[in-house]
């Protein structure tokens, strides 16, 4: 998620989107849908539009 956030800050939306989606998928798989990190990843995806 840190990489996605940094890429978004640099204006590299496509790369940020890909990293955010991967982070969200990983969090879902490992932590489940109700974990706070999964929610953070979901919010990041929303900000990017992924």
C-alpha positions as CSV (number, residue, x, y, z in Angstrom):
1,X,0.0,0.0,0.0
2,X,2.9,2.3,0.7
3,X,4.1,1.9,-2.9
4,X,0.7,2.6,-4.3
5,X,0.4,5.7,-2.2
6,X,3.8,6.9,-3.3
7,X,3.0,6.2,-6.9
8,X,-0.3,8.1,-6.7
9,X,1.5,11.0,-5.2
10,X,3.9,11.0,-8.1
11,X,0.9,11.1,-10.5
12,X,1.5,7.5,-11.8
13,X,-2.1,6.4,-11.4
14,X,-2.0,3.3,-13.5
15,X,0.9,1.9,-11.6
16,X,-0.7,3.0,-8.3
17,X,-3.9,1.3,-9.3
18,X,-2.2,-2.0,-10.0
19,X,-0.4,-1.9,-6.6
20,X,-3.5,-1.0,-4.8
21,X,-5.5,-3.8,-6.3
22,X,-2.7,-6.3,-5.5
23,X,-2.5,-5.0,-1.9
24,X,-6.3,-5.2,-1.4
25,X,-6.4,-8.8,-2.8
26,X,-3.5,-9.8,-0.6
27,X,-5.2,-8.3,2.5
28,X,-8.4,-10.0,1.7
29,X,-6.7,-13.4,1.3
30,X,-4.6,-13.2,4.4
31,X,-6.5,-11.0,6.8
32,X,-10.1,-11.2,5.7
33,X,-12.6,-8.5,4.8
34,X,-13.1,-7.0,8.2
35,X,-9.4,-6.3,9.1
36,X,-8.4,-2.7,9.3
37,X,-5.6,-3.1,6.7
38,X,-8.0,-4.5,4.3
39,X,-10.2,-1.5,4.8
40,X,-7.3,0.8,4.3
41,X,-6.5,-1.0,1.0
42,X,-10.1,-0.7,0.0
43,X,-10.1,3.1,0.7
44,X,-6.9,3.5,-1.3
45,X,-8.5,1.7,-4.2
46,X,-11.4,4.0,-3.9
47,X,-9.2,7.1,-4.0
48,X,-7.4,5.9,-7.1
49,X,-10.6,4.7,-8.8
50,X,-9.6,1.0,-9.0
